[in-house]
Amino acid sequence: MNVFVTGGAGYIGSICTEELLNAGHQVTVYDNLTEGHRLAVDARAKFILGKPEEPGDILNAVKSAKPDAIMHFAANALVGESMTNPKKYFHNNVVNALKFADAAVECGVKKFVFSSTCATYGPPDRVPMTEDLPQRPINPYGEAKLMFEKVLIWYQQIYKLEFIAFRYFNAAGASEKFGEHHRIETHIIPNVLTVALGRKPQCEIFGTDYPTPDGTCIRDYIHIVDLAQAHMLGLQPGKTGFYNLGNGDGYSVRQVVQTCEKIAGKKILTVEKPRRSGDPPRLVASAEKAVRELGWKPKFPKLDDIVATAWAWHKKHPNGYAD
């Protein structure tokens, strides 16, 4: 297929682009590089430097690519920032996303694959979390993603734009070529491995008094390549709706640190800090629907394997794409 990937210079978009190309698809990447990196774009893909604020830029890019499908990853994704600058999140994650949906309709694109988030649920009523849980986001980031999910429901009903939306839990790991380099890094695994590389003296553990076995938050981690494989399965005609993507196993913050120590072979200094507001004690996905309906089968379900691929990439690229 001919696939148009928005945000293809970012962490998730870059590796999805790589996996699409490896599977024989043709890929056009659209990215404004405010968060992504030009070096993260696979050389086999066509690259368009996006200017989404310019009238007609998104529509013209989609017209020129003539895609069969759009994979929409482009978004701002810092929960804390969304609480201080909600305007940025509603503008980029809803208004600009709407431009891509409109372009898809105008250009006759058959499939729209949306990168959503478990943040649309808010604090869950139960875990593992299934797709039928109430959606009660507690920050503008989750609210904006939920708003666009609703747009897609109506666009499918009225314009026949077939969509599939994946609600991610914690993406982690790396491929051999591409890895995780955010300008503002909030994810635990790269932050812990930065200490192992000697680039930071310590990492922080926020909250040690949660009702969990070791007192720290438990989260579900999914390998980035497994995430990409799910998106390719979502390209199948007739596959539509909402799917959680996770491994169904949770690991605490302390377990992540211990795993990073084991893989890196180095002691990692941690500093305990108070809880961050809005952090639920436990977030674990049920991805049974994706397994059952899409035939998805994660290849890297164990945290050791996820961390090992991340460590291999960070050792090769200690400064990320700044190298």
N, C-alpha and C positions, 0 to 999 in steps of 0.2 A: 504494500500500500504506500501511498504518498501521504506522509504525516507531517503536519505543521506543529512544531513544539514551541510553546511560549515559555519563557524562562529557561530555555535550554542551556544557558550558561551557568545556571545555579547548581547546587549540590544534587538534588534529585533529578532535575531536568537533564543535566549533563549525562548522567549514567543511564537514564531512560533512552536518551538519544543514542548512546553507544550501543545499548542492547537492541534497539530497533534496527540500527545499521547492521549489526552482527546477524540479525535474523533476515536480512535482505530487503528491508524497507527503505524507501527514499525519504530523507528527512530535511526539512527546512527549519532552522532555529531562528526564533525572533526573541531578542532580548535587548533591553536598554542599558545593560551592564551597570546599573546602580547597585545591584547586589551580586550579580554573577561576575564571571571572569572569562575574558575572551579565550584564554588558554584552556578553559574547561570545555570548549566546544570541539567535539570530534572533527578532525580535518576532513572527514568524508561527507560531512553535512554542509548544506548551503547555509550561510549565516546572513541574517538581516539585522542591522543595528536599529532597534526599534526606537521610535519617538512617539509613544502612545498619546502624548498630550497634543500632538499636531493633528488637526482635523483631517480625517481620511487616511492617516498613516497605517492604522491597523487594517482597514478594509483593503487598501491598495496592496499591502503585503500578502494578505490572504488571496486576493485575486491573482497576484503574480505567481503564487506557489501552486494554485489549483489543487489543494489537498483533498484526499478522501476523508481525512479525519483531522481533528484538532485535539492535541493534548495540552491542557491548560495548567501550567505549573506557576506561572508568573504571579507573585504575590508578596506582600510584606508579611512576616511571620513571627514577629516578636511580641509575645503576649503582654509583657510589661510596657513596651512602647505603645501598644494599642490603648492602654489605660490612660496614658498621658497625651496621646495624639490620635484620638479616634478619627479625626477628619482624614488623616493620611490613609487609614485602613479602609474606611468606607469608600474613599475615592478610588484607591488602587484595586482593592479586592472586590468591589462591587461595580463601580462605574466603568473602570477599564475592562473588567471581565465581561460586562454587558456588551462592550464594543466587539469583543471577539465572538460572542454568541450572535450578535446581529450580523457580523461579517459571515459567520457560518451559514446563517439562513440565506443571506443575499447571494452567496457563492455556491449554494447547493451542496454544502458539506454534509456527508451522511452521518457522521458520528462525532460526538463531543465527549472527550474523556476529561473529567475534572478532578484536580488534586484538592480534596477537601481535608477534613481534620476531625479527630475525636473531640476537639474543643467545642464542636457543635452540641455535644451532649451536656457539658457542664458536669458537676459532681454526679456520679452515676447512682441510680437506685440499687444496683447490684453489679457484681463482677463474677465471671467474665461478662463484658459488655456486648450486648447484641444490638442489631440495627433497629429493633423495635422499641428501644428505650426512649423516654421523653427527651426532647432536645431543649435544654435550658442553658444556653451559653452564659458565662459569667464575665466575659470580656468582649470588647469590640472586635477582636480578631475572630473569635468563634462566631459571633453574631454576624459578621460580614460574610463569612463562609456559608453560614446557614441561609442568609438572604439569597446568595447566588444559587444555592441548591434549589431554592423555591423558584427562582427564575427558570432554571432548567426544566423543572417539572411542567411549568406552563408552556415553555417553548416546545417541549416534546408534544404536549397535548394539542397545541394550536398550530405550530409550524412543522411538526413531524421531525424535529431535530432529535435524533436518537442520542441519549446521553447515558453515561455511566459515571458515578461519582465514588471515589475511594476515600474513606475516612481513615487517615493514617494514625498510627500510634507513634512510637519513637523510631524514626528512620536512623540507621547507623551503619557503620562499615564502609567499605570502599571496593571499587573494582581495581584491577591492576593499574589502569591508566588514571582514573579520576577518583577524587575523594572530597572530604568535607573541609571547606575553608570559607567561613563566614567572617565578614569584617567585624561584626559584633558576635562573638561566639557564646551561646547560652547552653549548648548541648553538653551533657556531662562527659561522654566518652572522649571527644577531642580535647576538652578542658583538662581531663585527668591525664591524657597522654601527653599533653603539652608539658606537664610537670615531669613526666618520665623522660622527656627529651631534654630537660634542663632549661627550658625556656621560661618557666614560671617556678617560684619557690614552693607553691602549695596550691591545693584546690579546696574549695569550700563545700561543706555539707550543710544544707539549709534545713534544719529541723531534725532533731534526734529523739523526739518524744511522741512520735506518731504511734497509733495502735497497730504496729507491725512487729514481727519477730525481733528485729534489731533496732526498732525505733525510727528508721529512716523510710522515706517514700519508696513505694514499689511501682515500677513501670514496666511496660511491655516493649521490647526492642525488636525491630524487624530489619533484616539485612536489605540494603539498598538495591541489590541485584534482584532479590525476591520481590521487592516492591515494583521494580521495572517489569519483571515477568508478569505480574498481575495486570499491569497496564496494557501489555500486549494482548493478554487474554481478553481484556475488555474491548478490544477492537472487533471481536467477533460480531457479525450481524445478529441482531435480535437480543443481544445481552444488554440489559438496561437496569437502572435502579442504583441502590446504595449498598456499598460493601465495606465492612471493616477490614483493615489489613494490620495484622499483628501476629504474634506467635502463640498467643494463649498462655504464655508463661511469664510470670513477673519476676523481676530482679530488683532488690533494694539498692539504694545508693551505695551502701557499704559493700554489697556483693559486686557491684560494678567496679569499685576501686580495687577490691581484692583480685578480680579477674584481670584488670589492667596491670596490676603488680606482677601477677603470674606470667602473663604474656610478654610483658616488657622485661621481666627479670630485674625489676628495680623497686625499691621502697618508695612509696608516694606519700608525701606529707599532706595531711588533711587538717583543716581548721573547722571546728563546729560553729555554726551561726544559727540565729533564731529562724524559725519557720518563715517562709515567704507567704504572704496572704494569697489565698485562692488555690494553694497546692493541695489536692485531695490526697489522702493517705495511699490509695491504691487505684491504679488504672491498668486494667488488663483486658485485652480484646478477645472476643470470640470471633474467629475468622471462618467458622464452619460454613457460613453461607457462600463465601468465595471459593472454598474448597469444593463444596457440593455443586454449586451452579456453574462455576467457571473452570473447574478442574485445576485449580491453583494448588501447588504443592511446594512450600518453602524448601529450598536446598540448604539454607544456613539457619536452622532453628536455634542453635545453641549459642549462648553469649560468648563462649570462648572463640568460636569461629568468626563471629561478628567483630569482636575486638581484634583478633589476629589480622584480619584484612585491613582494618583501620590503622593498626600499628605499622604494618608493612608500608602503607601509603605515606603515613606521616614521617616515617624514618627516611623515606626517599625524598620527601618534600617538607622539610621542617618549617619552612616559611610559607607553606601552602603554594598557591599559584604565584606568589611574589618571587619565587625562585626563577 
